[in-house]
Amino acid sequence: MFEEGNLLFFRPFLFKNGAEPQDKFFLVLKKMESDILLASLPTSKDHVPSDLEVKYGCLNIPERMLNIFVFMAGENVAVKDDGTPFAFDKNTFIYGFNLDTYPAGQLDLQERMAQTSIEKIGTLDETVFNDLVACLSESKMVKNKFRRMLQG
């Protein structure tokens, strides 16, 4: 389940910082040794500056401290296990500064203890996934250690 490119849905997601748990998408970007996952929590919250057009793909503007990957509502981004396409209902954003690591074992334990349920939504299209990883791994807004993970 925790393979690179997998889009998961947690009901609810238990945040590390103790924030109120809520249903959340979870995108596995990299699986490291010892089952540490580098992941993003895609969001429908649009923080794209109003003078920029919201369109699919990488928005990387270092001089404005901006790194965002945009999935447009209704555009197929992943394939479900049954072969059908998946698209987000709303424009969805991955912010480079918002990546983090998660131990897969802890996520498994949360599910076994019925603190959450985890559903595999699908696997990102290979081109989409490669574009996303390139966008994040080339951005100064992504922490150095995470960029190294993505490039390694």
N, C-alpha and C positions, 0 to 999 in steps of 0.2 A: 504493500500500500504506500509506503514512504519512499517511492522511487522518484528519481529526478523527472520533472515535467508533470508529475501527477497533481491534479487539482482536487483538493479534498474539501469537504464541508463539515465543520464541527458544530454540533448542537448541544450545548453552547461551547464556545472556546474559552478556556480558562487562561486569562492573561497573566504573564509573569509579574507584572507590576501591581497585581491585586485589583485592577479595574473591574467593574461590573461585568461578569461573564455575559457573552452574547453570541448568537449564531454568527459564524464567520467562515469565509473561504480561507484556504491555506494552500499556498503553492510551493511545492518542494523545488528549490532551485539547485541544490547540491546535496548529495549524501556523502558524508565523510566517514572515515574509519571510526570505530566505536559508536556507530549509529547516531552521530550528531548531524542534524539537518540544518542547512541554511535555507531559510524560507522567507516568504513574503506573505503578508495578510492583505490581499487585494481589498480595495475599498471603493465605494461609490462616491465618497467625499471628494469633490472637485476643488483642488487648490491651485489650478492652472491660472496664472495671472490673466486678468480680463483682457489685456491687449494681445494675447496670443490665441490662435485658433486651436480648439480642441479637436484633434484628429488622431487616427490610429497610429501607433508606433512610438518611437523614442523621441522624447523632448529633452534634450541635453544642452543646457545653456550655462556653462560654468561661471561666467561673469555675473549671472543672476542667481547663482547657487541653486540651480534647478536641474533635477534629474527625475523624469517621470516617464513611465511607459503606460500608454493608453490603449485599452481595449474598448472599442465602440459598441454600444448596445446593439444587439441583434446580429453582430458579425461572428461567424463561427471561429472559435479559437481552440477548441479541444474536441476530441472524439471520445464518446462513451464506450464502455466495453462492448456494447451491443452494436457498435459501428455507427450509431447516429451522432450527428454533430451537436456540440454544446455552444451556446452563446450566452453572454450575460444579458440580463434584462435591462440594466442601466449601464451607462458609460462607467468603466471600472478602471481604477488607477493603481499602479504600483510605484511607490515613491522610493527612490534610491536610498534615502537616509533612514528608511523604515525597515530595513532587513534585519533579521536576527537569527540566532541559532537556538535550536530546540533539541533536547535528547529524545530520540524516537521511543526509547523505553519508557520514559515518563508519560508520553502521550498514550502509549499502549496501556499503561497502568491506569490512567484516568478513565480510559474506555472500559477496561475490565472491572473497575470499581463503580461503573455506571455514573461517573461524574460528567461524562460527555458521550455522545455517539459520533462516530466518524464515518462519513460516506465518501467513497471515491466517486467524484463527478465524472472524471475522464482524464485523458492525457493530452497535454497541449500538443498541437500540431508542431512537428519538428522545426519547421521554418519559423513559426511564431516563437517557440522556445529559444531557438538560437538567436533570433533578433533581440529577444528580451535579455538573455544572458550577455550578449554583446553590449547592449545599451547600459546595463548595470556595471559590467566589468570595466568599462572605459570611462566611468564617471568619477570625478573627484568628490562627489557628494556621497559616494558609498565608502564606508570605512575601509581602510587599507587591507585589514585582515580578511574582510569579506570579498574584496576585489581579488585578492590572491587565491581565495577558495574557488571563486568562479573561473579564474584563469587556469587553475591547476588541474 
